[in-house]
């Protein structure tokens, strides 16, 4: 059993993140786990596992200088670093399913659109609930780099490639669009994601041994929110399955899970059951409606709800003291909440963000 093999499990919850790539995604999610999954009793790792830091120091890379660490991450035992065979992306979902059957509590498959043959089958497998568990999917079209773009700006546009190039002798020759290295073949960011990133000064390279995480570490919530907005816009224009869409992402759902952030779509109801309360909360129109589901009084203190501005990463109290009689409802006026603000509720375990209508 996987749960027994890995360190003779002394943790309460095991998360495994199976990555398509060997650099960009595992480096990013390993660093994310190292930064945010600090709750005692949670063991979250990527497959493949990558090195992260030991001591904090100033690091200088081709992407710029930043505060970083240099410690070797815990490595999976040899028997848990397998060669995952089969047709992509089904093989990553199937391996995640296998880990769940062996005792892992939560498993995610991280992969891109590319030209994989088994997208439909991967989705069907992930949607199966076996012993109360299902595989999570962190998918991005065209590639994970598009999700990274969303940390810098919101955009909804199709890219043909992550990096323009051509096959020469079996290897892809990269044009490094945006640098005029090959002027006659440079798309200047019209066709490829990395060319777009270079033209806007976001990054130079993405396929290196250096993690992209430090580049977006201070923009993670913005990336989550823009991911939600992207899905809302995509859903409004097409009913195609996600693997036929470009652009599209669900990578923000995994990032939010690891950071302890849950997003609630506009018009959807969230149940807050904590500290003796049972509240139903929904954002709709220009109000936040809160219903006390219990036959006793509920008291919400000042600042129980806050507005969160994702552009400057700031919070402001939304409410004064609220007294909700048994089975009663209160409405908070959101008419002065700006387009850059969400409604935030911080529980003992996570932060809940109520999304606006992106339409």
LINLIN-V909164 format. One line per field, one symbol per residue. phi: phi as a letter, one per 20 degrees, with the letter a starting at -180 (. if undefined). psi: psi as a letter, one per 30 degrees, with the letter a starting at -180 (. if undefined). burial: I if it has 16 or more other C-alpha atoms within 10 Angstrom, else O. A space follows every 50 residues. Layout:
phi: ???
psi: ???
burial: ???
This chain:
phi: .gfffemljddebddcdedfedcgffffffffffededffndddbecfec fceccfbfddcfeoeafbccdeffefggfdceeedpefegffffffffff feofebccddbdflcfedffffffffffdclmcceecddccfbgffffgf fdaebcbedebfbfrbfcmndeeeelgndmfcgfdfelnfddfffffffd meadccdceefeggfcgecfffffffffffffffffdbdffgfddbeabc ffffgfgfencdddfgneededcalmdcddcbdbldcdecdeedebfddd fgmgdcedeffdlcccfdcefdddfgldcccdfdfefefeddddcdefda dddefffef
psi: keeeejghjglfkkkkjjkelfdeeeeefeeeeeefifkkgkjklljlkl kalekklkkklfflklkalikklkkklefgiljjlaklgeeeeeeeeeee fgfkekkkkjllebhkfheeeeeeeefkjkhgklkkkjkkkelffeeeef felkkjlkkflekkalkjhfkkjkfhkffgeiefgjfhgeekeeeeeefg gelelfiagkkfefegeggeeeeeeeeeeeeeeeffflgklefgljllkg efeeeeeffhkkkjkkfkkkjjjlhgljkkkkkkbgljkkkjflhlkkkk lkgeklkkjfeghlkkkflakkjjlkglkkkkkgfgklfgklkkkjaffl kkkjlljf.
burial: OIIOOIOOOOOOIIIIIIIIIOIIIIIIIIIIIIOOIOOOOOIIIIIIII IIOOOOOOOOOOIOOOOIOOOOIOOIOOOOOOOOOOOIIIIIIIIIIOII IOOIIIIIIIIIIIOOOOIOIIIOIIOOOOOOIIIIIIIIIIIIIIIIII IIOIOIOIIOIIIIIOOOOOOOOOIIIIOOOOOOOIIIIIIIIIIIIIIO OIIIIIIOOIIIIIIIOOIIIIIIIIIIIIIIOIOOOOOOOIIOIIIIII IIIIIIOIIIIIIIIIIOIIOIOOOOIIIIIIIIOOOIIIIIIIOOOIOO OOIIIIIIIIOOOOIOOIIOOOOIIOOIIIOOOIOOIOOOIIIIIOOOOO IIIIIIOOO
